[in-house]
């Protein structure tokens, strides 16, 4: 009996790491494709209201905390590592008892955070390339890692908010 539980734990753990690794690889491949096929600042319209637009982002979400100083880069790397560590702690505490669907958003966030962390370590900035706009108003440019983080957070927030509403 104990051997079966151990096997189940290992399979589930490999599944989780496989999902995280898939998100990291997709992000890495998409950014390398952009670097190989576009010049910095180059833009290409691919769909109505969506461009590929290669930019460097030295800050965080929406360009906050951007700057070229080394201390900012190192601070953002440390914050990123701490966030990943906290998410791993949350998963480690609950991974055996939580459903695949409930843990999936955490895996998305971790995969996205690691993807952006690798950019910061390798380049000193994050490579962004997805530009969505309406008329002359452009949403801040982002990448697949950012999209994973956003969707994962959105799911967690909406799931907990709906639980709160049902409870009260």
Residue pairs with C-beta under 8 A, 6 or more apart in sequence:
9 96
12 95
12 96
13 95
15 100
16 91
16 95
16 103
16 107
19 104
19 107
19 111
20 107
20 110
20 111
20 114
21 111
22 111
23 107
23 108
23 110
23 111
23 112
23 114
23 115
23 144
23 145
23 148
24 111
24 114
24 115
24 118
26 144
27 111
27 112
27 115
27 116
27 143
27 144
27 145
27 148
28 115
28 118
30 129
30 143
30 144
31 115
31 119
31 127
31 129
31 143
31 144
34 52
34 54
34 127
34 129
35 54
35 127
38 44
38 52
38 54
38 129
39 54
40 54
40 55
40 56
41 53
41 54
41 55
42 53
42 54
43 51
43 52
43 53
43 54
43 131
44 51
44 52
44 53
45 51
46 52
49 132
49 133
49 134
50 130
50 131
50 132
50 133
51 131
51 133
52 129
52 130
52 131
53 128
53 129
53 130
53 131
53 141
54 127
54 128
54 129
55 127
55 128
55 129
55 141
56 123
56 125
56 126
56 127
56 128
57 63
57 66
57 125
57 126
57 127
57 128
57 141
58 66
58 67
58 68
58 72
58 73
58 124
58 125
58 126
59 65
59 66
59 67
59 72
59 76
60 66
60 76
61 140
61 146
62 140
63 140
65 72
65 76
66 72
73 120
73 124
73 125
76 120
77 117
77 120
77 121
80 113
80 116
80 117
80 120
81 117
83 113
84 110
84 113
84 114
84 117
87 106
87 109
87 110
87 113
88 110
90 106
91 103
91 106
91 107
91 110
94 103
95 103
102 159
104 152
104 155
105 151
105 152
105 153
105 155
105 156
105 159
106 152
106 156
107 152
108 148
108 149
108 151
108 152
108 155
109 148
109 149
109 152
109 153
111 145
111 148
112 144
112 145
112 146
112 147
112 148
112 149
112 152
113 145
113 149
114 145
115 143
115 144
115 145
115 148
116 126
116 143
116 145
116 146
116 149
119 125
119 126
119 127
119 145
120 126
126 143
126 145
127 143
128 140
128 141
128 142
128 143
128 146
129 141
129 143
130 141
130 142
130 143
130 144
130 147
131 138
131 139
131 141
132 138
132 139
133 139
142 150
